């Protein structure tokens, strides 16, 4: 579901550029934040609920919220800034497509990646556009530090199965997977739900989750 264009978002972003990442050359994440600590990337941050809560609960980590749609970035940015007691020095936003991550970030620089409720690209002819396709997994491998982790959540059962098939072809180690996250209470201990997740759960839809790790 695409968010309708909101004209105010472009000006809002311009007025708050200190929370936006500018790309002049490959990004050294250690130079982006006040504190030098592990950096985590969410690809497709949506309205920002998940990544904002991550940043609030994990002050010892840095977070980048990446989103291709300018309107969506503006909405997420406003949500972050208007959060009560806002002091998110460990959160920045990036308005870019995810297809060329190795042109954006330095290799071996990211500690973890979140892929939440990705576009499933349901038509077979578009399977290479799915962000869990093997070509993207290879990019994530180069992007991640040793022992870096990827967490994937989706309501789409076919994307879940496709992702597992692609992971089996990759160099990543499968840590765990479930086709019903909310049935396994121990996995919900530190779970942060996205807007989509809350919506689908309320409708009784199962939530799939996969965690994989870069182990050399």
N, C-alpha and C positions, 0 to 999 in steps of 0.2 A: 504494500500500500504506500503510494508516494504522497508525500506531504505537499499540499498546495503551495504555490509560490507566494511568499510573503515579501512585499517590496521593502519593508523596513529592515530586513535582515542584512542587506548589503551595507547600509549606513551604520548599522549597529556594529558590524564587524570592523568597519573602518574606524569607529570611535573606540574600539577596544583591541587594537592591534597588538598590544603587549601580551595578550593571551593567545595570539596566533603565531604559528611558525612560518617564517619566510625562508624560501629556498634559494640560495645563491650558488651553493655548491653542495656536495654530499654532506648530510647532516651528521655532526658529531654530537650524539645525544648528551654526552657529559658536559657540553658547553651550553646546553639549552636551559638547564635548571639551576637554581640557586645552590641546591645540594647535589653532590655527586653520589648517586645511588642507582640501583637497578631501575631500568626503564622498561615499561610495558606498553604495548601498542594495541589499541582496539581498532580493527578495520571495519568501518561502517558503524559509527557510534550512535546513529539515530538521534533521538531527542536528548541523549546524554545521561539518562538516569543511571545506567550501569556504571559508566566510567567515573561519573561524579561520586557515586557512593564508594567506588574502589579508592579514589583519591582521598576521600574523607577518612575512610577506615584504615588506610595504609599510608601513613605519613612518611614511612621509611622507604617508600617506593615512588618513582616518578611515572607519570602516565601521559600518553599521547592519544588524543581522540581524533581519529582520521575519518573523514567523510567527504564523499565526492560532491554532494548536493549543497550548494551555497546556502539555500534556505534552511536546510536541516542543520548545518553548522551554526547558523545564526540563532536558531531556536535553542540548540544545545548550549551554546555559549551564554545566552541570556539566562538559561536555567542555572548554569554554574554560578554566574555572577550574582544572581538574585537569591542564591541559596543562603539561608540564615547563617550568620557568622562566617561569611565567605572569606577564606584566606588560602585558597587552593594554589599555593606556590609550587605544588607538584603535579599540576595539570596544565597542558597546553593543547591547542586545537590545530589541526592541519586539514585544509580544504584541498584535497587532491584525490585523484583516482589511484587505485592500488595496483594497477597493472605493472608499474615500473618501480617497484620498491627498492631495488638495488641501485637505481639511479638517484634515489632520494636519501637513503640511509647508508652509512658505512657498514661493511660486512662485520659479522660477529659483534653487533652492538646492542641488540635487543634481548632482554631477558625472558620475555614472554609475549605471546600474541593471543588476543581474544577474537574469535570469529563467531559472532552471535547473530543467528537468524539471517543468514546470508540469502541473497537472491538465489533460488534453486535452479534458475534457467531450465525449466522443465522439458523444453523441446530437445530431443536428442542431438540435433544439429548444433546446439549451443553448449554442449557439455564441456568444451574446453574453456568456457567463460566462468565455470563454477570455480570459486576460490579455494576449493579443496582438490582441484584437479592436480595431477602429479607435477605439472610444470610449475604451479604455484607452490606446491609443497617443497620443491627443490629450491625455489627462491627463499622460502621461509628458513630452510636449512642453512643457507648461506648467511641470512640476516641474523639468525639467533646466535647467542653465546652458547658455549658448551653447557649442557644440562638445561638449556632453554626449553620452555614448555609452551604448547599450544592448546588452548581450550576451545572446543567447538560446541555450540548449542544450536539446535534446530528443531522446529516442529514438523519439518518435512521428512517423512520416513524414507523416501527414495533418495534424497540428498544424504541422509544418514548412511544408508547402505552404500551409496556411491563413494562417500568419503572413506568408509572402511576399506573398500576395494582399492582405492587409490593409496591409502596409507600402507596397505600390505605391499605395494610396489615400491614404496619409498624407503628412505634410510631411517625414518623415525621409529622409535619404540612405542608401541601402544601400551599406555599405562592402565587405562580402564575405559570402558564404554558401557552405556546403558541406553535402552530404548524407552525408559520410563523413570526419569530423574526423580520425580516426586513420590515414587513408590519406595525409593531407597533413602530413608530418612537420614542416614549417616552422611550422605553426600550433600544434604541440604544445610549442614551445620554452618558453613561459611558462604553459602550460595547467595549471590546478589542477582535478583531478577531484572530483566529488561522490561520495557513497556510491552513488547510483543509477548514475552513470556507470561506476564501477568494476564494479558488478554486471553491467550490460548489456554492457560490453566483454568481460567474462569469458565471456559467453554468445555472443559473436560478433555482437552487434547493432550496427548502424551508429549513429553519433552525429551528429546534425544540429547545425549552429551557424550563427547569423546575427549580424552586427554592424551596427548602424545608428547614425547620428550626427545630431545636431541642428545643422544649418548654416543660418544666416540669409542 
